Amino acid sequence: MTNKQANGYGYMTEERIMIRDAAREFTMKEVLPVANQLDGPDGEIPMELRQKMADMGYFGITIPEEYGGMGMGTFEYCLICEQLSRGWMSVASMVARAQGGFIKNSMPEEMRRKYLPMVVRGEFMNASALSEPDTGSDLASMSCRAELVGDEWVLNGAKYWCTFADGADYINIFARTSKPTDPKRRGEGISCFLVEKKRGEFPPGMVGNPIPKIGYFGWKTFELALTDLRLPKENLIGEPGKAFLIMAKGLETARAHTAARAIGLAQGALEDATAYAKDRKQFGMPIAEYQAIRFKIATMATEIEAARQLMYYVCNEIDSGRRCDKEASMVKYFATEMAERVTSEAMQILGGAGYTKLFAVERYWRDARLTKIFEGTSEIQQRIIANHLLGKSVVEEMIADRAFQSTVGARKETA
Ligand SMILES: Cc1cc2nc3c(=O)[nH]c(=O)nc-3n(C[C@H](O)[C@H](O)[C@H](O)COP(=O)(O)OP(=O)(O)OC[C@H]3O[C@@H](n4cnc5c(N)ncnc54)[C@H](O)[C@@H]3O)c2cc1C
């Protein structure tokens, strides 16, 4: 067994090593130079790069071959996205805007045949609108509403943090279509809609304004106002009121994918810091000769590898069809916290140079910071893990009951 194979402790087949190495080569040649040039509030991931990603098959990694995809699993998806994120996290995120998501899992065959080949070609990219101004971690409290009027759904409300809302070809909008009936199932009554739109525009009934964020550049993130946004009846995805069930199916993969992005960022920071430490001389010697720096690098590498191995395990569980929501939360939590520590340590190794736009480390650090917040904050992951180990706390039951009363109450007022 070669060293490279040993790196996966049994998970890394010859084929997976090839897939990983090809993604690494693509990243270093096509992604990293573009990221270093374009990362900033107005820079956009260029169409040319998107076309190259489509040519590599990256928009259809997990889409079955019969629809033109690569027909691979979560393992390969995360393997590739870790590498892409080493260059630019937003590019690894764009890969997640394809893959067919809800279309693949919850739409009729006729729709799959229509849309999935377009997804693979990078011609049908997604944005997701779940969060709202007053609804973040507690998604069940969303107040955006959809009402069936004749043959159309009519959507009203506000959405927040919708990344890529302008550039996407369709947006998955989540809205309440009925009130929940049980405090233990507050997510009941929320539905998911497919809103097709022209690229670069918002559809009639939707107005978008960009939010001034501090990283995750390459695309913009929007607040959206929906006023009588009208959709054909058939644009409801899955059964009405069951969107939380659809979402739950993809949560483990989404968490593994965020871990992969965090690991890629940390790996980039480690490589850059190592190269800098060997080159930078102080007190007559490369700083890599000083134990303080050597130990930092040793700790960074160890933490990255621990996160990576946990990610391999989680991906393998997902692909084997076994539930692993506790472990998926663990890897999301561990890898993202690790990425913030490691990218910050890399910045320390670069000294003042790390605090400039002249090196990529500040970008890795800014993007790593976000991984602890989106796709469920660190605290929400800890909550899931603790609930598995201890059962739900009494306080949580009380809070859920109170939140249920307010959702039902608010519904009565607007009825
Ligand atoms: C750059 C960016 C891009 C994004 N893109 C998208 C997107 O494309 N689509 C989309 O729908 N959303 C998107 N989001 C939203 C993201 O998913 C939310 O920010 C995230 O879920 C957290 O919600 P919040 O910001 O409202 O924080 P809040 O939920 O208000 O949380 C604030 C703090 O309270 C803590 N907290 C909350 N509840 C609990 C609890 N029960 N126990 C302990 N601590 C708790 C949180 O951990 C956090 O520290 C994006 C966010 C950002 C910043």
The ligand as an ORCA input file, in Angstrom:
! r2SCAN-3c Opt
* xyz 0 1
  C     -23.057     34.802      4.247
  C     -24.284     34.017      4.582
  C     -24.920     33.305      3.584
  C     -26.117     32.622      3.855
  N     -26.784     31.995      2.840
  C     -28.018     31.488      3.074
  C     -28.829     30.976      1.998
  O     -28.402     30.928      0.836
  N     -30.107     30.584      2.271
  C     -30.622     30.634      3.530
  O     -31.801     30.266      3.716
  N     -29.878     31.072      4.589
  C     -28.601     31.499      4.380
  N     -27.847     31.990      5.439
  C     -28.448     32.039      6.766
  C     -27.800     31.105      7.775
  O     -28.200     29.793      7.540
  C     -28.181     31.646      9.167
  O     -27.410     32.809      9.385
  C     -27.951     30.636     10.266
  O     -28.858     29.564     10.173
  C     -28.101     31.265     11.659
  O     -29.270     32.009     11.766
  P     -29.197     33.518     12.296
  O     -28.117     34.226     11.567
  O     -30.555     34.108     12.216
  O     -28.760     33.400     13.801
  P     -29.732     33.143     15.057
  O     -30.559     31.938     14.847
  O     -30.412     34.419     15.397
  O     -28.664     32.813     16.188
  C     -27.924     33.818     16.881
  C     -27.066     33.110     17.934
  O     -27.916     32.422     18.868
  C     -27.539     31.053     18.901
  N     -28.736     30.220     19.127
  C     -29.918     30.260     18.466
  N     -30.754     29.344     18.936
  C     -30.094     28.673     19.922
  C     -30.421     27.580     20.786
  N     -31.598     26.973     20.752
  N     -29.478     27.167     21.661
  C     -28.269     27.767     21.716
  N     -27.896     28.793     20.913
  C     -28.798     29.229     20.027
  C     -26.892     30.767     17.552
  O     -26.036     29.639     17.618
  C     -26.134     32.062     17.326
  O     -24.925     32.045     18.038
  C     -26.638     32.634      5.174
  C     -25.957     33.325      6.187
  C     -24.813     34.012      5.911
  C     -24.126     34.780      7.011
*
